[in-house]
Amino acid sequence: MIIFRYLCRELLYATLAVSAVLLLMVMSGRFVKYLAEAAAGDLSASILFPVMGYRLPGFLEVLLPMGFFLGILLAYGRLYIESEMTVLHACGFSERRLLTYTLAPALLVALVVASMSLYLTPTGLERSSGLLTADKSRNEFDHLVPRKFVATEGGRAVYYADSLSEDRSTMNEVFLAELGSARAQTESDYQVVILAREGVQQIDPETGLRYLVLRDGYRYEGVPGQRDYRLMEFSSYETLLEMPRLRERESDRIESASTLDLWRSDKPEERANLHWRFSLPVLVLVVAILAVPLSRTNPRQGRYLKMIPAVLLYMVYLYSLIWVRGAVEDGDISNPAALWLVHPPFLVLGLLLLGGGRFRRCPRRSGLKPGESGGETRGETSNDG
């Protein structure tokens, strides 16, 4: 039990360290993307951290298997470099037992990955999608940034405000340019430009439509480059605000669907996602069997000599699963269960690598029985006395 606890501690510490580094790299890139959208006014800054928190299980379900694979290589590689593994083998600790001890933490990591892929990830994606949908459902003025031009979703209007009130309900020094279609011209379209001292959003209680009420301004109508402009001064002017059209991608809908709904579905793309969710825990167990023989390191060769080919093998394994899943979703492969054909070749490869090493139990040394010779003697010694 002492050796078992020692190996499990080394594996879990290495796995946590590697997974934390990988998670920091992936989440920082995604956070920068969301931060850029928030700076551009396309996303509210208040939902950045909740969205990242809901997306966390989706990142971990892919990073934990790789983190555990690299953790085995690093932990056992250190034991080989420092000759601790050599001492264990010399004391009768076979590689079969090493594999058995490795599968125990591998089963724990597989259960964590299964909980994420089957429940936590789709739940988090559903909630993050709800936050993003609610944020996108607001009109362009809710994302308006002071002293920055903001275009509408269809590109038919451009808004600008010099400043906003603290509750973001009133805009000061408003500029509005919209492309009109009432008088189509040959060279360019009819445009309307409005300058106002302030603008306030109002909601019609009966219809629920949103209007922008502009006060104390001017309205210019005409075609750029021509002189037939119309100028109108107003004390109050109302314009209807268009609500953006939300489009949910089919892949997002499938990934956020519950495992029970995918189980009941007969669609190939949904069945492929279901098999993918069950394949991730199996991936952890298979890469554990692969990592044990790949971690064998000669102290003279260095710890990182086999790291690159091992990582390449893992990437081939993972991208094979991704490719088969994509082929099923695209209709190139009709049977979604084809995803399970990827695991056996790598499992067999891991067992062959184990068989090429010291997979058999180390024989115990025993004394010679009476009457047996320890070997042929090349000569007799004499006592010259």
DOFISE-702851 format. One line per field, with one value per residue (C-alpha): residue number from 1; residue in three letters; z, y, x. Coordinates in Angstrom, 2 decimals. Last residue first. Example, Ala and Ser with C-alpha at 12.3 -4.5 7.8 and 13.67 -1.06 7.14 Angstrom:
2
nr c(2 / 1)
rest c(ser / ala)
up c(7.14 / 7.80)
north c(-1.06 / -4.50)
east c(13.67 / 12.30)
This chain:
385
nr c(385 / 384 / 383 / 382 / 381 / 380 / 379 / 378 / 377 / 376 / 375 / 374 / 373 / 372 / 371 / 370 / 369 / 368 / 367 / 366 / 365 / 364 / 363 / 362 / 361 / 360 / 359 / 358 / 357 / 356 / 355 / 354 / 353 / 352 / 351 / 350 / 349 / 348 / 347 / 346 / 345 / 344 / 343 / 342 / 341 / 340 / 339 / 338 / 337 / 336 / 335 / 334 / 333 / 332 / 331 / 330 / 329 / 328 / 327 / 326 / 325 / 324 / 323 / 322 / 321 / 320 / 319 / 318 / 317 / 316 / 315 / 314 / 313 / 312 / 311 / 310 / 309 / 308 / 307 / 306 / 305 / 304 / 303 / 302 / 301 / 300 / 299 / 298 / 297 / 296 / 295 / 294 / 293 / 292 / 291 / 290 / 289 / 288 / 287 / 286 / 285 / 284 / 283 / 282 / 281 / 280 / 279 / 278 / 277 / 276 / 275 / 274 / 273 / 272 / 271 / 270 / 269 / 268 / 267 / 266 / 265 / 264 / 263 / 262 / 261 / 260 / 259 / 258 / 257 / 256 / 255 / 254 / 253 / 252 / 251 / 250 / 249 / 248 / 247 / 246 / 245 / 244 / 243 / 242 / 241 / 240 / 239 / 238 / 237 / 236 / 235 / 234 / 233 / 232 / 231 / 230 / 229 / 228 / 227 / 226 / 225 / 224 / 223 / 222 / 221 / 220 / 219 / 218 / 217 / 216 / 215 / 214 / 213 / 212 / 211 / 210 / 209 / 208 / 207 / 206 / 205 / 204 / 203 / 202 / 201 / 200 / 199 / 198 / 197 / 196 / 195 / 194 / 193 / 192 / 191 / 190 / 189 / 188 / 187 / 186 / 185 / 184 / 183 / 182 / 181 / 180 / 179 / 178 / 177 / 176 / 175 / 174 / 173 / 172 / 171 / 170 / 169 / 168 / 167 / 166 / 165 / 164 / 163 / 162 / 161 / 160 / 159 / 158 / 157 / 156 / 155 / 154 / 153 / 152 / 151 / 150 / 149 / 148 / 147 / 146 / 145 / 144 / 143 / 142 / 141 / 140 / 139 / 138 / 137 / 136 / 135 / 134 / 133 / 132 / 131 / 130 / 129 / 128 / 127 / 126 / 125 / 124 / 123 / 122 / 121 / 120 / 119 / 118 / 117 / 116 / 115 / 114 / 113 / 112 / 111 / 110 / 109 / 108 / 107 / 106 / 105 / 104 / 103 / 102 / 101 / 100 / 99 / 98 / 97 / 96 / 95 / 94 / 93 / 92 / 91 / 90 / 89 / 88 / 87 / 86 / 85 / 84 / 83 / 82 / 81 / 80 / 79 / 78 / 77 / 76 / 75 / 74 / 73 / 72 / 71 / 70 / 69 / 68 / 67 / 66 / 65 / 64 / 63 / 62 / 61 / 60 / 59 / 58 / 57 / 56 / 55 / 54 / 53 / 52 / 51 / 50 / 49 / 48 / 47 / 46 / 45 / 44 / 43 / 42 / 41 / 40 / 39 / 38 / 37 / 36 / 35 / 34 / 33 / 32 / 31 / 30 / 29 / 28 / 27 / 26 / 25 / 24 / 23 / 22 / 21 / 20 / 19 / 18 / 17 / 16 / 15 / 14 / 13 / 12 / 11 / 10 / 9 / 8 / 7 / 6 / 5 / 4 / 3 / 2 / 1)
rest c(gly / asp / asn / ser / thr / glu / gly / arg / thr / glu / gly / gly / ser / glu / gly / pro / lys / leu / gly / ser / arg / arg / pro / cys / arg / arg / phe / arg / gly / gly / gly / leu / leu / leu / leu / gly / leu / val / leu / phe / pro / pro / his / val / leu / trp / leu / ala / ala / pro / asn / ser / ile / asp / gly / asp / glu / val / ala / gly / arg / val / trp / ile / leu / ser / tyr / leu / tyr / val / met / tyr / leu / leu / val / ala / pro / ile / met / lys / leu / tyr / arg / gly / gln / arg / pro / asn / thr / arg / ser / leu / pro / val / ala / leu / ile / ala / val / val / leu / val / leu / val / pro / leu / ser / phe / arg / trp / his / leu / asn / ala / arg / glu / glu / pro / lys / asp / ser / arg / trp / leu / asp / leu / thr / ser / ala / ser / glu / ile / arg / asp / ser / glu / arg / glu / arg / leu / arg / pro / met / glu / leu / leu / thr / glu / tyr / ser / ser / phe / glu / met / leu / arg / tyr / asp / arg / gln / gly / pro / val / gly / glu / tyr / arg / tyr / gly / asp / arg / leu / val / leu / tyr / arg / leu / gly / thr / glu / pro / asp / ile / gln / gln / val / gly / glu / arg / ala / leu / ile / val / val / gln / tyr / asp / ser / glu / thr / gln / ala / arg / ala / ser / gly / leu / glu / ala / leu / phe / val / glu / asn / met / thr / ser / arg / asp / glu / ser / leu / ser / asp / ala / tyr / tyr / val / ala / arg / gly / gly / glu / thr / ala / val / phe / lys / arg / pro / val / leu / his / asp / phe / glu / asn / arg / ser / lys / asp / ala / thr / leu / leu / gly / ser / ser / arg / glu / leu / gly / thr / pro / thr / leu / tyr / leu / ser / met / ser / ala / val / val / leu / ala / val / leu / leu / ala / pro / ala / leu / thr / tyr / thr / leu / leu / arg / arg / glu / ser / phe / gly / cys / ala / his / leu / val / thr / met / glu / ser / glu / ile / tyr / leu / arg / gly / tyr / ala / leu / leu / ile / gly / leu / phe / phe / gly / met / pro / leu / leu / val / glu / leu / phe / gly / pro / leu / arg / tyr / gly / met / val / pro / phe / leu / ile / ser / ala / ser / leu / asp / gly / ala / ala / ala / glu / ala / leu / tyr / lys / val / phe / arg / gly / ser / met / val / met / leu / leu / leu / val / ala / ser / val / ala / leu / thr / ala / tyr / leu / leu / glu / arg / cys / leu / tyr / arg / phe / ile / ile / met)
up c(1.70 / -2.04 / -1.91 / -5.32 / -7.22 / -9.69 / -13.23 / -15.58 / -13.29 / -14.80 / -13.11 / -9.75 / -9.25 / -7.57 / -4.82 / -2.17 / -3.65 / -4.75 / -3.21 / -4.67 / -6.50 / -7.27 / -10.88 / -12.01 / -13.14 / -16.85 / -18.41 / -18.55 / -21.89 / -25.32 / -23.78 / -22.49 / -25.93 / -27.36 / -24.76 / -25.64 / -29.35 / -28.73 / -26.87 / -29.66 / -32.29 / -30.11 / -29.46 / -32.97 / -33.76 / -31.04 / -33.19 / -35.79 / -33.46 / -35.37 / -38.38 / -41.68 / -42.23 / -44.80 / -43.47 / -42.33 / -38.66 / -39.04 / -40.74 / -38.03 / -35.31 / -37.21 / -37.56 / -33.89 / -32.75 / -35.09 / -33.85 / -30.31 / -31.20 / -33.60 / -30.93 / -28.38 / -30.69 / -31.34 / -27.58 / -27.15 / -30.06 / -28.45 / -24.86 / -25.66 / -25.24 / -22.46 / -19.40 / -20.60 / -22.62 / -20.03 / -17.40 / -19.89 / -19.88 / -19.76 / -19.83 / -23.14 / -21.48 / -18.89 / -21.19 / -23.55 / -20.80 / -19.31 / -22.80 / -23.03 / -19.64 / -20.31 / -23.80 / -22.34 / -20.28 / -23.50 / -25.60 / -23.73 / -24.70 / -28.27 / -28.55 / -27.65 / -30.08 / -32.86 / -31.89 / -32.28 / -35.69 / -36.83 / -35.80 / -33.91 / -30.63 / -27.32 / -26.12 / -27.27 / -25.08 / -22.11 / -22.61 / -22.39 / -25.35 / -25.17 / -27.74 / -30.09 / -29.96 / -30.43 / -33.48 / -35.00 / -34.76 / -33.06 / -35.07 / -33.25 / -35.28 / -33.77 / -32.58 / -34.73 / -32.96 / -34.19 / -34.54 / -32.58 / -32.94 / -30.43 / -30.66 / -34.39 / -37.09 / -40.63 / -43.46 / -46.91 / -49.19 / -52.94 / -53.35 / -54.48 / -53.49 / -50.76 / -51.47 / -49.31 / -45.93 / -42.91 / -39.54 / -36.85 / -33.08 / -29.84 / -28.55 / -29.85 / -28.71 / -29.67 / -29.79 / -28.53 / -29.34 / -26.51 / -28.41 / -25.65 / -23.18 / -25.96 / -24.74 / -24.60 / -25.19 / -24.64 / -26.92 / -26.29 / -28.08 / -31.49 / -34.89 / -37.50 / -40.88 / -43.41 / -46.60 / -50.08 / -51.87 / -54.30 / -58.02 / -59.53 / -56.70 / -54.45 / -52.74 / -49.92 / -49.17 / -46.45 / -45.22 / -41.62 / -39.88 / -36.22 / -34.11 / -30.49 / -28.35 / -25.03 / -24.54 / -21.76 / -20.33 / -19.65 / -15.86 / -15.36 / -18.27 / -21.57 / -23.46 / -26.98 / -28.59 / -32.00 / -34.05 / -37.55 / -39.54 / -42.25 / -41.46 / -40.86 / -37.33 / -36.53 / -36.67 / -33.59 / -33.79 / -30.60 / -28.39 / -25.63 / -26.11 / -27.18 / -26.30 / -25.01 / -27.96 / -30.42 / -29.32 / -26.65 / -27.81 / -27.92 / -24.13 / -23.60 / -26.18 / -24.60 / -21.16 / -22.45 / -24.39 / -21.18 / -19.43 / -22.13 / -22.47 / -18.73 / -18.67 / -21.70 / -20.00 / -16.50 / -17.45 / -19.68 / -20.61 / -17.17 / -15.11 / -17.50 / -17.19 / -13.41 / -13.65 / -16.08 / -13.70 / -10.91 / -13.21 / -14.23 / -10.53 / -10.16 / -13.61 / -12.64 / -9.74 / -12.05 / -14.67 / -12.08 / -10.89 / -14.39 / -14.62 / -11.85 / -8.41 / -7.40 / -5.42 / -8.53 / -10.30 / -7.47 / -7.47 / -11.21 / -10.76 / -8.27 / -10.64 / -10.57 / -14.33 / -14.16 / -11.35 / -13.19 / -16.30 / -14.19 / -13.09 / -16.38 / -18.67 / -16.30 / -16.01 / -19.79 / -20.15 / -17.21 / -18.69 / -22.09 / -20.56 / -18.42 / -21.32 / -23.29 / -20.45 / -18.83 / -21.57 / -21.63 / -17.83 / -17.81 / -20.26 / -17.47 / -15.58 / -18.70 / -19.30 / -15.68 / -15.92 / -19.09 / -18.25 / -16.77 / -19.67 / -22.00 / -25.51 / -28.95 / -27.61 / -29.25 / -25.85 / -24.91 / -28.14 / -27.46 / -23.93 / -25.27 / -27.54 / -24.79 / -22.51 / -25.13 / -25.44 / -21.67 / -21.23 / -23.49 / -22.04 / -18.42 / -18.96 / -20.40 / -17.43 / -14.91 / -16.66 / -16.44 / -12.73 / -11.84 / -13.72 / -12.14 / -8.66 / -9.47 / -10.80 / -7.96 / -5.33 / -7.00 / -7.17 / -3.49 / -2.36 / -4.27 / -3.00 / 0.59 / 0.00)
north c(-24.88 / -25.24 / -25.57 / -26.36 / -24.92 / -26.99 / -25.88 / -24.62 / -25.29 / -26.03 / -24.42 / -24.00 / -27.74 / -29.43 / -32.04 / -30.06 / -27.51 / -24.22 / -21.07 / -19.15 / -15.84 / -14.77 / -14.38 / -10.95 / -11.19 / -10.87 / -7.45 / -6.71 / -5.01 / -6.04 / -7.29 / -3.81 / -2.34 / -5.02 / -4.23 / -0.52 / -1.25 / -3.51 / -0.67 / 1.74 / -0.55 / -1.27 / 2.39 / 3.69 / 1.11 / 2.62 / 5.69 / 3.37 / 3.24 / 6.25 / 3.98 / 5.82 / 7.14 / 9.95 / 11.55 / 14.80 / 14.05 / 10.54 / 11.84 / 14.49 / 11.83 / 9.68 / 12.63 / 13.61 / 10.06 / 9.87 / 13.30 / 11.97 / 8.87 / 10.71 / 13.38 / 10.71 / 9.15 / 12.57 / 13.15 / 9.83 / 10.58 / 13.96 / 12.71 / 9.80 / 11.80 / 13.99 / 12.24 / 11.90 / 9.26 / 8.15 / 7.45 / 5.15 / 5.87 / 3.66 / 6.09 / 4.71 / 1.36 / 2.94 / 5.64 / 3.33 / 1.58 / 4.97 / 6.21 / 3.41 / 4.16 / 7.89 / 7.36 / 5.12 / 8.12 / 10.22 / 7.61 / 7.87 / 11.52 / 10.82 / 8.03 / 10.54 / 13.14 / 10.56 / 9.67 / 13.34 / 13.58 / 10.30 / 11.27 / 8.51 / 10.39 / 8.80 / 8.57 / 12.15 / 13.35 / 11.39 / 12.86 / 16.37 / 18.72 / 21.47 / 19.81 / 19.19 / 22.77 / 24.20 / 21.99 / 23.10 / 26.75 / 29.08 / 32.13 / 35.19 / 38.04 / 41.41 / 43.61 / 46.66 / 50.00 / 52.17 / 55.88 / 58.76 / 62.48 / 65.27 / 68.96 / 68.84 / 70.69 / 69.39 / 69.75 / 68.30 / 67.73 / 68.33 / 69.18 / 65.86 / 64.10 / 61.95 / 61.45 / 63.20 / 63.63 / 65.56 / 65.54 / 68.06 / 67.95 / 68.82 / 65.44 / 61.89 / 59.11 / 55.68 / 53.20 / 49.64 / 47.44 / 45.70 / 46.08 / 47.45 / 48.83 / 50.57 / 50.60 / 53.81 / 54.43 / 57.95 / 60.17 / 63.47 / 66.62 / 65.25 / 64.81 / 62.70 / 61.57 / 59.93 / 58.33 / 57.65 / 55.04 / 55.60 / 56.02 / 55.25 / 56.47 / 54.62 / 56.96 / 55.24 / 52.79 / 54.67 / 53.94 / 55.10 / 57.53 / 58.39 / 60.73 / 61.39 / 64.17 / 62.62 / 59.18 / 58.39 / 54.98 / 53.78 / 53.84 / 56.06 / 58.33 / 57.85 / 60.01 / 61.18 / 58.81 / 57.16 / 54.91 / 53.45 / 52.06 / 49.52 / 47.19 / 44.26 / 43.69 / 47.39 / 49.36 / 50.93 / 54.03 / 54.67 / 57.74 / 56.03 / 52.26 / 51.07 / 47.47 / 48.19 / 50.54 / 47.68 / 45.84 / 43.17 / 39.62 / 39.16 / 39.29 / 36.90 / 34.55 / 34.75 / 33.99 / 31.13 / 29.72 / 29.78 / 27.90 / 25.26 / 24.86 / 24.37 / 21.71 / 19.95 / 19.98 / 18.98 / 15.96 / 13.24 / 14.76 / 16.19 / 13.21 / 10.90 / 12.95 / 12.65 / 8.91 / 8.48 / 10.38 / 7.95 / 4.94 / 6.22 / 6.60 / 2.83 / 1.89 / 2.95 / 0.49 / -2.34 / -1.23 / -1.17 / -4.60 / -5.98 / -4.13 / -6.33 / -5.19 / -8.03 / -6.00 / -5.45 / -3.99 / -1.47 / -0.55 / 0.07 / 2.21 / 4.37 / 4.75 / 8.59 / 8.68 / 5.82 / 7.46 / 10.78 / 9.12 / 7.55 / 10.97 / 12.80 / 10.13 / 9.40 / 13.12 / 13.51 / 10.93 / 12.38 / 15.89 / 14.56 / 12.84 / 15.94 / 18.41 / 17.14 / 16.91 / 19.92 / 22.39 / 21.50 / 21.51 / 25.14 / 26.55 / 27.42 / 29.27 / 31.14 / 32.25 / 33.40 / 35.30 / 37.21 / 37.96 / 41.44 / 42.60 / 42.66 / 41.46 / 43.09 / 46.45 / 46.23 / 45.96 / 43.15 / 41.30 / 41.70 / 40.38 / 37.34 / 36.51 / 37.20 / 34.85 / 32.07 / 32.38 / 32.57 / 29.55 / 27.35 / 28.29 / 28.22 / 24.85 / 23.38 / 24.66 / 23.41 / 20.03 / 19.60 / 20.44 / 18.41 / 15.37 / 15.60 / 15.76 / 12.92 / 10.65 / 11.28 / 10.76 / 7.59 / 6.21 / 6.90 / 5.58 / 2.33 / 1.98 / 2.38 / 0.00)
east c(49.03 / 49.17 / 45.47 / 44.15 / 41.28 / 39.45 / 38.69 / 36.07 / 33.24 / 29.84 / 26.89 / 25.16 / 25.24 / 22.40 / 22.97 / 21.20 / 18.84 / 20.23 / 18.80 / 15.88 / 15.56 / 12.08 / 11.05 / 9.78 / 6.17 / 5.81 / 5.30 / 9.01 / 9.05 / 7.82 / 4.60 / 3.80 / 4.35 / 2.09 / -0.58 / -0.41 / -0.66 / -3.68 / -5.40 / -4.48 / -5.99 / -9.08 / -10.11 / -10.84 / -13.52 / -15.71 / -16.44 / -17.96 / -20.99 / -22.39 / -23.11 / -23.60 / -20.10 / -19.73 / -22.94 / -21.33 / -22.04 / -20.63 / -17.48 / -17.06 / -17.20 / -14.72 / -12.35 / -12.62 / -11.87 / -8.90 / -7.86 / -7.57 / -5.55 / -3.22 / -2.71 / -1.84 / 0.71 / 2.25 / 2.48 / 4.30 / 6.63 / 7.53 / 7.91 / 10.22 / 13.45 / 12.06 / 13.52 / 17.09 / 18.90 / 21.45 / 18.80 / 17.04 / 13.35 / 10.29 / 7.34 / 6.08 / 5.40 / 3.05 / 1.65 / -0.20 / -2.16 / -3.06 / -3.97 / -6.55 / -8.13 / -8.46 / -9.88 / -12.57 / -13.74 / -13.85 / -15.64 / -18.96 / -19.37 / -18.29 / -20.87 / -23.60 / -22.24 / -22.36 / -25.93 / -26.86 / -25.23 / -26.81 / -30.37 / -32.19 / -32.68 / -33.60 / -30.00 / -29.37 / -32.24 / -30.88 / -27.41 / -28.79 / -28.56 / -25.91 / -23.67 / -26.59 / -27.87 / -24.40 / -23.84 / -27.15 / -26.18 / -28.61 / -29.54 / -30.81 / -32.25 / -31.47 / -34.35 / -34.91 / -35.28 / -38.16 / -37.49 / -39.01 / -38.24 / -38.77 / -37.81 / -37.26 / -35.36 / -35.66 / -33.18 / -33.73 / -30.77 / -31.01 / -27.34 / -25.92 / -22.70 / -24.27 / -27.98 / -30.53 / -32.14 / -30.81 / -32.59 / -31.72 / -31.84 / -33.57 / -34.74 / -34.39 / -36.74 / -35.44 / -38.27 / -38.57 / -41.53 / -43.41 / -46.69 / -48.93 / -46.36 / -44.37 / -40.80 / -38.76 / -35.07 / -33.75 / -31.65 / -29.93 / -28.79 / -29.64 / -27.98 / -29.75 / -28.45 / -30.76 / -29.54 / -30.95 / -28.95 / -26.12 / -25.49 / -28.91 / -31.07 / -33.51 / -35.92 / -37.75 / -34.98 / -33.13 / -29.64 / -29.25 / -26.94 / -27.52 / -25.38 / -26.30 / -24.85 / -25.88 / -27.38 / -29.86 / -30.74 / -27.20 / -27.86 / -24.83 / -25.76 / -24.00 / -21.50 / -20.58 / -23.02 / -22.69 / -24.92 / -24.58 / -27.50 / -28.30 / -25.39 / -27.74 / -26.52 / -26.38 / -23.16 / -21.53 / -19.33 / -17.38 / -17.35 / -19.32 / -19.84 / -23.29 / -24.05 / -27.56 / -28.00 / -27.59 / -30.68 / -30.81 / -31.25 / -27.48 / -27.23 / -30.12 / -28.64 / -25.18 / -26.57 / -28.70 / -25.76 / -23.73 / -26.52 / -26.88 / -23.12 / -22.78 / -25.49 / -23.99 / -20.53 / -21.65 / -23.77 / -22.31 / -18.95 / -18.24 / -19.34 / -17.50 / -14.29 / -14.42 / -15.11 / -12.21 / -9.91 / -10.80 / -10.39 / -6.96 / -6.09 / -6.67 / -5.35 / -1.83 / -1.60 / -2.60 / -0.09 / 2.68 / 1.57 / 2.01 / 5.30 / 6.61 / 7.75 / 10.12 / 12.67 / 14.80 / 11.76 / 11.26 / 14.97 / 14.88 / 11.77 / 13.61 / 16.55 / 16.35 / 15.74 / 13.23 / 11.24 / 11.32 / 9.95 / 7.23 / 5.98 / 6.50 / 5.06 / 2.18 / 1.36 / 1.49 / -1.29 / -3.22 / -3.04 / -4.11 / -7.12 / -7.86 / -7.71 / -10.71 / -13.26 / -11.59 / -12.47 / -16.15 / -16.23 / -14.95 / -17.52 / -19.98 / -17.26 / -16.16 / -19.76 / -20.13 / -16.81 / -17.67 / -21.32 / -20.83 / -18.63 / -21.61 / -20.87 / -20.81 / -19.59 / -16.17 / -14.49 / -16.87 / -16.09 / -12.36 / -12.85 / -14.71 / -11.77 / -9.22 / -11.17 / -11.04 / -7.26 / -6.80 / -9.05 / -6.93 / -3.53 / -4.71 / -6.36 / -3.16 / -1.13 / -3.69 / -3.89 / -0.11 / 0.01 / -3.07 / -1.78 / 1.67 / 0.16 / -2.23 / 0.50 / 2.98 / 0.28 / -0.94 / 2.60 / 3.28 / -0.08 / 0.50 / 4.07 / 2.90 / 0.00)
